[in-house]
Amino acid sequence: MSSERITILIPGRIHPRVRARLTERFDLVEIDSADAVVALTEETRSGVRGAAVSGRFPASLIEALPHLQVIGSFGVGYDGVDVKAAAARGIVVTNTPDVLNDEVADTTIALLLNTLRQFPAAESYLRAGRWAAEGPFPLSPMSLKGRRIGIHGLGRIGLEIAERLVPFKVDISYHTRSPRSDVSFAYHDSLLGLARAVDTLISIVPATPQTKGSINAEVLEALGPDGVLINVGRGSTIDQPALIRALQDGTIAAAGLDVYADEPQVPDDLIALKNVSLLPHVASASVPTRNAMADLVANNLIAWFDSGKALTPVPE
Ligand code: DGY
């Protein structure tokens, strides 16, 4: 390992283990947010060779760091990082794939069951003393058995979700840009086609210009009045106002969401609805999984500066 000290910038909040791991090897410069880079001296900015980020890393920050070589992004989704601006400067961006697949897939099954069977509302009912006072919690109108489930995005996490669903006696189909040769689930070549064929849509796609707003009023309508939408990918992939309307007027029956269009803001109209199960973007949020993600951020930066090769670079 080279003994040269290298400066790493951390713009904003980061998992403490990333900081602890990086401190062993690098000098750290921490600022409150990407925008706070303006407060750094030119000498400090010029010394920054790498960055570790959980969230926004815009082009303006890339421009402010003339010798930046690598950005380690925390999370499998890296939509907060301006990858185009990084690639234009030859800067490598890394993410944390695979180490969170099981956790996110497990959360998806829990969120699906919560949405169908209303377990969070049932627990609130018990805790509020209503069981004894008012009688049994109302029967949930929906059940998982026999559902026709469509998975929007059969990547590594989508496949884990599909495999977990098999023993639940549901019908599984999927849509991705091209069919996978290693699965026997039915393939639909469009999201709308998938939505027409199923009553439950699970979305696990990244935020890209192609996926932005792709779950729109037409897709929701295709799911039908018994339809359920689960989103564990990115909030921007849904037309959120259209979803709220669809839930309000019964175009679909229910939704389970871990992600939102403008996090951490969640519209009051959504919170007011009873036919939604809402989580605060916690699909990967267990201590072991977040530690593994933190280690992968640090290991990517260390590998880059040791060997010039990152472990998990994202495509340009
Ligand atoms: C990710 O890693 O992108 C997930 O959204 C974190 O839960």
Boltz pocket constraint, residues with backbone or C-beta under 6 A from the ligand:
constraints:
  - pocket:
      binder: B
      contacts: [[A, 74], [A, 75], [A, 76], [A, 77], [A, 78], [A, 96], [A, 100], [A, 232], [A, 233], [A, 281], [A, 282], [A, 283], [A, 284], [A, 285]]
      max_distance: 6.0
